[in-house]
Amino acid sequence: MANQQAIALPNLAPLRREQINEAAYILGRAFQTDGMFIYVFPDERARARHVPVIMKSGVTYAFTYGQAHVTQGAIHGASVTAVHGRPGAPRPKPGRTYKLRQLITRLKYGRESWRRYQLASAAIRELHVRNISGPHWYLLLLGVNPPRQGTGLGGLLLKELLARAHRDKLPIYLDTFKRENLSFYQKYGFEVKQQLSIDGGKAMAWAMVRQPKPA
């Protein structure tokens, strides 16, 4: 199996605009087993259809409000990050186009999935506000193509952010809906700050923070 073989790690590079769709596809595959999306889209076909679209929004966001990095050559993994709380940092300003997209998305998801998506999104906002303040890096997305998981690509992508945060002397915040991710991030110095039950325990989310220190 690919994830049991010793595979040479590639270099990383900033994501180029023409790579958005490819990166979104890879992240979409990586997040098929994420607790948030299993909760929002219990049907596998709906999940396969909607999650890559959500990932594309996240990757596109990075071009204006953050940064995205991918493996060079064929994209096997990607990370999306943004600085929050720093004076002068750009912030999204929802307008009519944003509201129209929300309406279209609501119709596509259906009533129940939209309700769950709103609950999960509210949980993400609540965890963020409660568990960190002041300038910090926010790890929005980090994913590796399933056939390449377990080969060190996730650590490679994360170490790039750790070095950047150490240089900036800023903490890093992230949230995750997948319990299995906790030990991975703890290995790199992240600490669990809060666990949150959503919709009567149908989903769980965790907030994690890493203080600035050498990678």
HUTA-V333863 format. One record per pair of residues at least 4 apart in sequence whose C-alpha atoms are under 6 Angstrom apart, sorted by the first residue. I is the first residue (numbers start at 1). J is the second residue. D is the distance in Angstrom with one decimal. If there is no record, write none. Layout:
BEGIN
i,j,d
I,J,D
I,J,D
END
This chain:
BEGIN
i,j,d
3,148,5.4
3,149,5.8
3,150,5.2
3,151,5.4
11,71,6.0
11,72,5.7
12,70,5.6
12,71,4.5
12,72,5.4
13,69,5.5
13,70,5.6
13,72,5.9
14,68,5.9
14,69,4.4
15,68,5.4
15,69,5.1
15,70,5.8
24,28,5.8
24,52,5.6
24,55,5.0
24,56,4.7
25,52,5.5
26,145,5.4
27,143,5.4
28,51,5.3
28,52,4.1
30,143,5.4
30,144,5.6
30,145,5.4
30,146,5.8
34,178,5.8
35,177,4.8
35,178,5.3
36,177,5.5
37,41,5.6
38,42,5.1
40,113,5.2
40,116,5.2
40,117,5.6
41,47,5.2
47,51,5.7
56,60,6.0
61,65,6.0
62,66,4.2
62,67,4.9
62,68,5.9
65,90,5.7
66,81,5.5
66,82,3.9
67,80,5.8
67,81,5.3
68,79,5.5
68,80,4.4
69,78,5.6
69,79,5.4
70,77,5.7
70,78,4.4
71,75,5.3
71,77,5.9
76,144,5.8
76,145,5.3
77,143,5.6
77,144,4.1
77,145,6.0
78,142,5.8
78,143,5.7
79,141,5.4
79,142,4.3
80,140,5.5
80,141,4.9
81,138,5.5
81,139,4.7
81,140,5.4
82,137,5.7
82,138,5.3
83,136,5.7
83,137,4.5
84,135,5.5
84,136,5.4
85,134,5.2
85,135,4.1
86,135,4.8
94,98,5.4
101,105,6.0
106,114,5.7
109,113,5.6
109,114,5.6
110,114,6.0
113,117,6.0
136,170,5.2
136,171,5.1
136,172,5.7
137,172,4.6
138,172,5.7
138,173,4.9
138,174,5.9
139,174,5.1
144,149,5.8
155,159,6.0
162,215,5.3
163,215,5.5
165,169,5.7
165,170,5.1
166,212,5.1
166,213,5.4
166,214,5.8
169,212,5.4
170,212,5.4
171,210,5.5
171,211,4.4
171,212,5.0
172,209,5.6
172,210,5.1
173,208,5.9
173,209,4.6
174,208,5.4
175,206,5.5
175,207,4.5
176,205,5.6
176,206,5.4
177,204,5.7
177,205,4.4
185,190,5.5
186,190,4.6
189,210,5.9
190,208,5.9
190,209,5.2
190,210,4.3
191,208,5.2
191,209,5.4
192,207,5.9
192,208,4.4
193,207,5.5
193,208,5.4
194,206,5.7
194,207,5.2
195,205,5.8
195,206,4.5
196,204,5.7
196,205,5.2
197,201,5.0
197,204,4.8
198,203,5.1
198,204,5.9
END
